[in-house]
Amino acid sequence: MTARHSLFSFMPYGAPDLIAAQRPLLVRALAVASSAALATFLLAHLVPLSMSLKPVCVSIVPVAPHAITPPPQFEPPPALPKPAPSWPAPYRGPAYPVPVAEVTLPSVPESDVAGVAVDDRTLFGDPSATREPPDGPAPDPPPTRDQFIYTDELPVAVEIVKPDYPDLPKQLGIEGPVYVHMLVGKDGRVQRAELDERIHIPLLDAAALEAARQWVFKPALANGHPVRVWVAEKFVFRLH
């Protein structure tokens, strides 16, 4: 067996004393900590409770009525003065009679008024009483291009004028056809020349119209009488 030696034989003071006093010191520290925690708990809960149980005195102080300031009242703006009228005031004096001038209408004699005889026949609508104007009968309006005109014989060209080729389109190499509609009168001459809306060349239109106005026709006939009709001719411009 090995011999056991006490700690005090090696360390006569210090650590052996602490080990011997360990249990009494722990008990004392635990008691002090528990007492401190209990005292803190009691102070935290009992003191507010005791203060809340105290009676509270509320004093009501009356306020005088004049101490309350009423809210400001809205006051309407002052009325603006009415402007004086820019027109003069009506006359309020006594009324005076206004003399009325006598108007005598002139008598209209029974004579021609605007070329029409005035007699009993014209008053009662007799067509034989009307006269033609001094300049003769009203001109017959020309027919339109789409209007149908009855003819027994169509117009025939007896004098044909070829158009001059303008220099500018010739230098630019412009060529092609230009259709012109001509209104042939009763005397066989061209009264009106119009371009076709579909086939024409802007730089060549003027030359074609100038040549078309110089044409002469044998007029169209209907029941043996000359009539005005539209005809269409094609003017072709070629460089070679």
trRosetta pair geometry for C-beta under 8 A, 3 or more apart (Angstrom, degrees):
i j d omega theta_ij theta_ji phi_ij phi_ji
5 9 5.1 -85 173 50 106 143
5 10 7.2 89 124 -32 123 98
6 9 5.1 108 68 -12 79 98
7 10 6.1 -63 -164 42 47 100
7 11 6.0 -21 160 40 84 100
7 15 7.4 -93 160 100 133 104
7 16 5.0 168 106 -91 115 110
7 19 7.6 35 72 42 160 151
8 11 6.7 -80 -124 73 32 61
8 12 6.1 59 -173 -116 75 44
8 16 5.2 95 -81 -138 76 172
11 14 5.7 -82 172 55 120 108
11 15 5.7 11 124 46 159 101
11 16 5.6 164 92 -19 106 107
12 16 7.9 -82 173 30 12 137
13 16 7.3 -105 -137 46 16 101
13 17 6.4 7 -161 -21 60 123
14 17 6.5 151 76 22 10 102
14 18 7.3 -28 153 -5 47 105
15 18 5.7 -55 -147 36 38 110
15 19 6.3 36 159 -19 70 105
16 19 5.8 -54 -146 37 34 110
16 20 6.3 33 156 -20 66 108
17 20 5.8 -57 -148 37 31 110
17 21 6.3 8 159 -1 67 112
18 21 6.2 -68 -141 49 29 95
18 22 6.6 60 153 -65 64 83
19 22 5.7 -17 -154 -26 34 118
21 24 5.7 -62 -163 50 67 107
21 25 5.5 67 142 -27 89 111
22 25 6.1 -71 -154 39 23 108
22 26 6.4 20 159 -20 65 110
23 26 5.8 -55 -145 34 32 110
23 27 6.5 30 160 -18 66 105
24 27 5.9 -56 -149 36 33 110
24 28 6.3 31 156 -18 66 108
25 28 5.8 -57 -148 37 32 110
25 29 6.3 29 156 -19 67 107
26 29 5.8 -55 -145 37 31 109
26 30 6.3 31 156 -20 65 107
27 30 5.9 -56 -148 36 30 110
27 31 6.5 29 155 -19 63 107
28 31 5.9 -57 -152 35 31 111
28 32 6.5 28 154 -17 65 106
29 32 5.9 -55 -148 37 32 109
29 33 6.3 29 156 -18 66 107
30 33 5.9 -56 -146 38 30 108
30 34 6.3 29 157 -18 65 108
31 34 5.9 -55 -145 37 29 109
31 35 6.4 30 156 -19 64 107
32 35 5.8 -56 -149 36 30 111
32 36 6.4 29 155 -19 65 107
33 36 5.7 -55 -148 37 32 110
33 37 6.4 30 155 -18 66 106
34 37 5.8 -55 -147 36 32 108
34 38 6.3 30 156 -18 66 107
35 38 5.9 -57 -147 37 30 109
35 39 6.3 29 156 -18 65 108
36 39 5.8 -56 -147 37 30 111
36 40 6.4 31 155 -19 64 106
37 40 5.8 -55 -149 36 32 112
37 41 6.4 33 153 -21 65 105
38 41 5.7 -53 -148 34 33 112
38 42 6.5 30 155 -17 65 106
39 42 5.9 -55 -148 37 31 109
39 43 6.4 29 156 -17 65 107
40 43 5.9 -58 -147 38 30 109
40 44 6.2 26 157 -20 65 110
41 44 5.9 -61 -148 36 28 109
41 45 6.4 -4 165 4 65 114
42 45 6.6 -75 -142 47 25 91
42 46 5.2 -5 -179 4 69 125
43 46 6.9 -55 -107 46 17 93
43 47 5.7 12 -169 -15 56 123
44 47 7.4 -38 -114 31 6 103
44 48 7.8 -8 167 0 43 110
45 48 7.0 -66 -155 40 26 98
45 49 6.5 20 157 -16 62 118
46 49 5.6 -62 -148 40 34 113
46 50 6.2 32 159 -20 69 107
47 50 6.0 -56 -147 35 29 109
47 51 6.6 26 156 -16 63 107
48 51 5.6 -60 -148 39 35 110
48 52 6.2 34 156 -22 70 106
49 52 5.9 -55 -147 34 31 109
49 53 6.8 29 155 -21 62 106
50 53 6.0 -55 -152 30 33 111
50 54 7.7 49 150 -37 59 91
51 54 6.0 -36 -166 1 42 115
63 67 5.4 -112 178 63 93 135
63 68 7.0 83 134 -49 125 93
64 67 4.6 101 66 -13 86 106
65 68 6.4 -54 -169 22 45 106
70 73 7.8 9 126 -40 117 91
85 89 7.4 114 66 -74 130 69
89 92 7.7 -29 139 -20 109 104
110 118 5.3 -144 -153 96 68 105
110 119 6.6 76 -174 -88 121 64
111 118 6.7 23 60 35 23 115
112 115 6.3 16 173 -113 115 14
112 116 6.5 149 -156 62 75 31
112 117 5.8 -40 -98 -92 81 50
112 118 7.0 -180 -99 -1 28 86
112 131 7.5 -35 -130 40 120 143
113 116 6.0 -33 69 58 70 87
113 118 5.9 48 5 -42 105 123
115 131 6.0 -131 163 89 77 106
115 132 7.4 -57 165 118 123 30
115 133 4.7 26 165 -118 171 57
115 134 5.9 -128 -106 -23 121 78
116 122 6.6 119 158 -131 103 149
116 130 6.0 -30 -135 -136 94 73
116 131 6.1 -179 -115 38 42 87
117 121 7.8 22 99 63 115 107
117 122 6.0 180 91 -36 73 135
117 129 5.6 -117 72 172 115 89
117 130 7.4 -163 32 -113 88 25
117 131 5.8 91 -17 -15 94 115
118 122 5.9 -92 -124 59 37 143
118 123 7.8 60 -166 -49 68 90
119 122 5.8 98 49 13 60 97
119 123 7.3 -116 107 -5 33 95
119 129 6.3 -141 56 -151 103 134
120 123 5.6 -57 -147 37 36 113
120 124 6.3 10 163 0 70 111
121 124 6.4 -70 -146 49 27 93
121 126 3.6 -63 -173 46 90 137
121 128 6.7 -66 174 73 143 84
121 129 3.5 158 105 -59 119 139
122 125 7.7 50 -170 -70 31 21
122 126 6.7 -77 -66 47 32 85
122 129 4.5 -132 -58 112 75 138
122 130 6.8 112 -107 -71 99 66
126 129 4.7 77 85 -9 102 109
127 130 6.1 -42 -164 14 51 112
132 136 6.6 2 146 -154 130 26
132 137 5.9 -56 -148 -75 134 63
133 136 7.0 -33 80 40 84 22
133 138 8.0 74 24 -59 125 74
142 183 6.0 19 -169 -168 133 155
142 191 6.9 -163 -106 108 139 140
142 192 6.9 81 172 0 169 139
142 228 6.4 -90 -138 126 79 151
143 147 4.3 -132 -175 73 101 136
143 149 5.7 -55 -91 -62 177 121
143 183 7.7 169 58 -134 79 115
143 228 6.2 170 12 99 104 102
143 229 7.3 -10 54 -113 140 40
143 230 7.0 -122 92 -25 107 100
144 147 4.4 106 55 -18 79 109
145 181 5.8 6 -119 172 128 156
145 194 7.4 -93 -64 60 136 142
145 230 5.1 120 -124 -119 66 176
149 220 7.7 88 120 105 125 151
149 222 7.5 -112 160 -56 86 146
149 227 6.0 177 174 138 123 133
149 228 7.4 -112 -135 87 162 56
149 229 5.0 -154 77 -103 145 90
149 230 7.9 133 12 12 130 77
150 222 5.3 101 104 -135 81 130
150 227 7.9 60 75 43 59 174
151 154 5.9 95 118 -81 144 54
151 220 4.5 -46 -134 175 136 122
151 221 6.6 100 -162 68 84 39
151 222 5.0 -86 -112 -71 46 93
151 227 6.2 -141 -94 58 90 127
151 229 6.0 -18 -56 -63 141 149
152 221 5.2 -47 59 100 100 89
152 222 5.7 148 -3 -112 84 39
152 223 6.8 145 -24 -38 127 33
152 224 7.7 14 31 -43 149 43
153 220 6.0 -177 92 -151 65 59
153 221 4.4 28 41 39 105 100
154 220 5.6 -27 -144 -109 29 104
154 229 7.3 -101 -140 88 69 157
154 231 7.5 109 -180 -94 104 116
155 184 4.6 15 -72 97 171 169
155 188 7.1 155 -144 -129 114 71
155 217 4.1 24 174 164 118 139
155 218 6.1 168 -156 77 64 57
155 219 5.8 -37 -105 -143 99 26
155 220 4.6 -66 -47 -48 78 81
155 229 6.3 -170 -14 61 112 113
155 231 5.8 -102 58 -42 118 141
156 217 6.2 144 70 -162 33 82
156 218 4.4 2 53 41 90 111
157 160 5.4 60 151 -70 131 92
157 215 5.9 -52 -134 -171 108 116
157 216 7.3 106 -157 78 64 47
157 217 5.3 -50 -95 -101 47 78
157 218 8.0 -108 -43 11 7 75
157 233 8.0 70 -63 -92 144 136
158 188 7.4 -2 23 178 119 136
158 216 5.4 -55 66 103 91 94
158 217 6.4 133 8 -133 84 23
158 218 5.6 90 -35 -36 118 85
159 214 7.7 -94 124 141 110 77
159 215 6.3 165 89 -156 77 48
159 216 3.8 35 37 39 116 105
160 215 6.2 9 -114 -120 45 95
161 211 4.7 -160 108 -160 98 81
161 212 7.9 -150 66 -66 104 18
161 214 4.1 11 8 90 160 120
161 215 6.0 -131 19 -70 94 63
162 211 6.3 -46 147 -147 15 143
162 235 7.9 142 -150 -140 59 101
163 204 7.8 94 125 -175 151 90
163 207 4.3 101 179 148 122 95
163 208 5.2 -52 -70 -90 158 45
163 210 6.8 107 -126 67 93 89
163 211 3.7 -108 -77 -21 75 144
163 235 5.4 51 1 -169 129 140
163 237 7.4 -56 81 -80 121 98
164 207 5.6 -122 65 -146 67 117
164 210 7.9 -29 26 84 95 130
164 211 7.6 171 1 -63 63 113
165 169 7.4 -118 -178 77 80 102
165 170 5.3 81 145 -68 112 120
165 207 7.1 79 -107 -180 21 167
165 237 6.0 130 -114 -147 94 106
166 169 5.3 72 73 23 102 97
166 170 6.6 -169 92 -11 50 94
166 203 6.6 -131 64 161 141 89
166 204 6.9 -153 17 -102 113 60
166 206 7.7 60 -56 68 136 106
166 207 5.6 -140 -35 -48 96 134
167 170 5.6 -67 -149 40 30 113
167 171 6.2 27 159 -19 70 106
168 171 6.0 -55 -147 35 29 106
168 172 6.4 16 158 -7 64 111
168 203 6.3 -120 97 -162 109 126
169 172 5.5 -61 -140 48 36 107
169 173 7.9 -100 171 57 59 18
169 174 3.8 -77 -161 59 95 116
169 175 7.6 138 152 -63 110 48
169 201 7.5 86 -129 136 151 129
169 203 4.2 146 -68 124 118 130
169 204 5.8 -33 7 -62 174 89
169 237 7.3 21 117 144 136 153
170 173 7.7 38 180 -71 29 28
170 174 7.7 -77 -59 46 24 75
170 239 6.7 139 -143 -111 75 94
172 203 7.6 5 50 117 139 175
173 239 6.6 -22 -139 -61 62 155
174 201 6.5 155 163 177 117 140
174 203 5.7 63 91 65 160 136
174 204 6.9 -155 122 -37 115 112
174 237 7.7 19 116 106 73 134
175 237 5.0 -145 -142 107 69 86
175 238 5.3 71 -163 -113 137 37
175 239 5.3 -106 -58 -22 138 88
176 201 5.3 126 69 -53 115 136
176 204 7.4 176 63 29 82 155
176 236 7.5 -94 154 -146 24 66
176 237 6.3 3 48 55 39 93
177 199 6.1 -8 99 165 102 120
177 234 5.2 -16 -164 -172 120 106
177 235 6.9 141 -158 76 63 44
177 236 4.9 -30 -97 -99 78 73
177 237 7.6 175 -88 18 27 70
178 195 7.2 -56 -176 -136 97 97
178 196 7.8 166 179 32 54 100
178 199 7.1 175 -132 131 29 81
178 200 5.0 55 -139 -131 81 67
178 201 5.7 -90 -78 22 101 86
178 204 5.3 -148 -49 112 139 111
178 205 6.1 -179 -146 -99 137 54
178 208 4.1 -123 103 -57 139 163
178 234 7.4 145 72 -159 40 57
178 235 4.8 -23 63 65 93 98
178 236 7.9 -180 20 -82 67 29
178 237 7.1 38 -5 -10 106 106
179 195 7.3 100 84 -167 65 58
179 196 3.6 8 87 2 112 141
179 198 7.7 7 42 67 135 80
179 199 4.6 64 3 80 115 110
179 200 6.5 -97 41 -67 70 80
179 232 6.0 3 -174 -175 103 109
179 233 7.4 163 -150 84 58 36
179 234 5.4 -29 -97 -101 72 73
179 235 7.8 178 -84 21 23 72
180 193 5.6 -4 179 -169 115 100
180 194 7.1 149 -162 75 65 36
180 195 6.2 -43 -107 -104 67 48
180 196 7.0 -109 -73 -17 22 86
180 208 5.3 -171 -50 147 128 110
180 209 6.3 171 -123 -91 131 57
180 212 4.4 -121 129 -72 154 158
180 232 7.1 161 82 -152 40 61
180 233 5.6 -19 62 63 90 85
180 234 7.9 162 19 -95 72 25
180 235 6.4 29 -3 -5 115 112
181 193 7.2 154 81 -155 50 48
181 194 4.8 -19 62 65 101 91
181 195 7.7 9 18 93 84 2
181 196 6.4 114 -26 -70 96 76
181 230 5.6 1 -178 -173 103 113
181 231 7.4 164 -154 84 58 34
181 232 5.1 -30 -99 -96 69 80
182 190 4.7 -58 -166 -130 115 114
182 192 7.2 162 -153 85 47 52
182 193 5.2 -10 -103 -103 77 78
182 212 5.4 -150 -78 174 120 113
182 215 6.6 -8 -154 55 169 132
182 230 7.0 152 78 -154 38 61
182 231 5.5 -22 63 64 91 83
182 232 7.5 160 16 -94 74 28
182 233 6.5 10 0 7 119 109
183 190 6.8 105 65 -161 55 64
183 191 4.8 -58 97 62 105 95
183 192 4.2 27 27 47 122 93
183 193 7.7 -131 17 -63 75 40
183 228 6.3 20 177 179 93 108
183 229 7.6 -172 -147 100 59 24
183 230 5.5 -34 -95 -96 66 73
184 188 6.5 -14 -174 -145 102 34
184 189 7.5 156 -150 80 63 20
184 190 6.3 -43 -96 -97 57 56
184 191 7.4 133 -135 7 9 89
184 217 4.8 -30 -138 47 135 147
184 219 6.2 174 143 -119 110 68
184 220 6.7 108 90 -8 126 97
184 228 6.5 -179 87 -147 55 62
184 229 5.9 -7 53 62 99 70
184 230 7.6 161 12 -105 78 20
184 231 5.9 29 -17 5 119 113
185 188 6.9 -49 72 18 73 18
185 189 5.5 -9 40 62 113 70
185 190 7.5 162 -2 -121 89 8
185 191 4.5 95 -51 -39 109 117
185 219 7.0 -59 104 -107 45 119
185 228 5.4 -18 -125 -105 42 103
186 219 5.5 48 -158 -141 34 160
186 226 4.0 115 -153 114 81 120
186 227 6.8 -3 -95 -100 87 9
186 228 6.0 -62 -46 -58 72 81
187 219 6.7 117 62 -53 6 131
187 226 7.6 98 -55 137 29 161
188 216 5.6 43 134 -175 106 74
188 217 4.6 -153 -161 75 80 62
188 218 5.8 -18 -117 -108 125 16
188 219 4.6 -106 -71 -45 71 82
188 226 7.9 -78 -49 -146 73 141
189 216 6.1 -26 -97 -116 65 73
189 217 7.6 -173 -69 29 18 79
190 193 5.9 29 163 -57 130 98
190 212 6.3 169 -154 146 169 75
190 213 5.3 -147 88 -137 131 42
190 214 7.6 -17 29 13 128 14
190 215 5.5 72 -34 60 126 88
190 216 7.9 -105 -15 -82 84 38
190 217 7.7 94 -59 -3 74 107
191 228 7.2 -20 17 -140 141 126
193 209 5.1 146 117 -149 129 80
193 212 4.4 132 -132 102 140 123
193 213 5.2 -101 -11 -68 140 79
195 200 4.7 32 -176 -91 118 158
195 205 5.5 -13 -95 -147 142 115
195 208 7.6 90 -104 87 92 125
195 209 6.8 -59 -60 -69 90 110
196 199 5.1 5 94 51 131 77
196 200 5.7 165 63 -42 75 103
196 232 7.2 57 -70 -143 120 119
197 200 7.6 -50 -128 7 10 119
199 234 8.0 -22 117 -122 138 99
200 204 7.7 -159 -177 77 70 90
200 205 5.3 45 175 -93 118 104
200 208 7.7 -138 -138 50 95 152
201 204 4.2 33 81 34 111 109
201 205 6.5 -166 76 -44 51 76
201 237 7.5 -93 44 34 147 133
202 205 5.9 -33 -141 -5 28 117
204 207 5.7 -58 -163 43 59 111
204 208 6.0 58 144 -23 82 107
204 235 7.9 -165 152 105 114 115
204 237 5.3 -118 -136 -11 147 154
205 208 5.9 -63 -151 38 32 109
205 209 6.2 27 157 -17 69 108
206 209 5.9 -56 -146 38 30 108
206 210 6.3 30 157 -20 65 108
207 210 5.9 -54 -146 35 30 111
207 211 6.5 25 157 -14 63 107
207 235 7.9 -164 108 139 88 149
207 237 7.8 76 85 -82 136 130
208 211 6.0 -60 -150 39 30 106
208 212 6.2 30 154 -22 66 109
208 235 4.3 177 -126 55 105 150
209 212 5.7 -55 -142 35 32 111
209 213 6.6 34 159 -24 65 103
210 213 6.2 -52 -152 28 29 110
210 214 7.4 20 153 -14 58 108
211 214 6.1 -66 -160 34 38 109
211 215 7.6 54 147 -42 66 91
211 235 6.6 118 72 -110 136 146
212 215 5.9 -32 -162 -3 44 116
212 233 6.5 168 -116 59 107 126
212 235 7.3 -105 -58 -42 99 132
215 233 7.6 138 -55 -7 166 164
217 231 7.5 137 -92 16 157 151
219 226 4.0 31 114 -145 142 116
219 227 7.4 155 163 46 108 38
219 228 7.9 -50 -152 -87 111 45
220 226 6.7 110 72 -153 49 64
220 227 5.4 -53 92 63 101 83
220 228 7.7 120 46 -126 111 7
220 229 4.6 26 13 8 154 130
221 224 6.2 0 -177 -121 115 15
221 225 6.6 137 -153 63 72 26
221 226 6.0 -47 -95 -91 63 48
221 227 7.1 121 -133 11 15 87
222 225 6.0 -37 69 64 69 80
222 227 4.6 20 9 -14 118 136
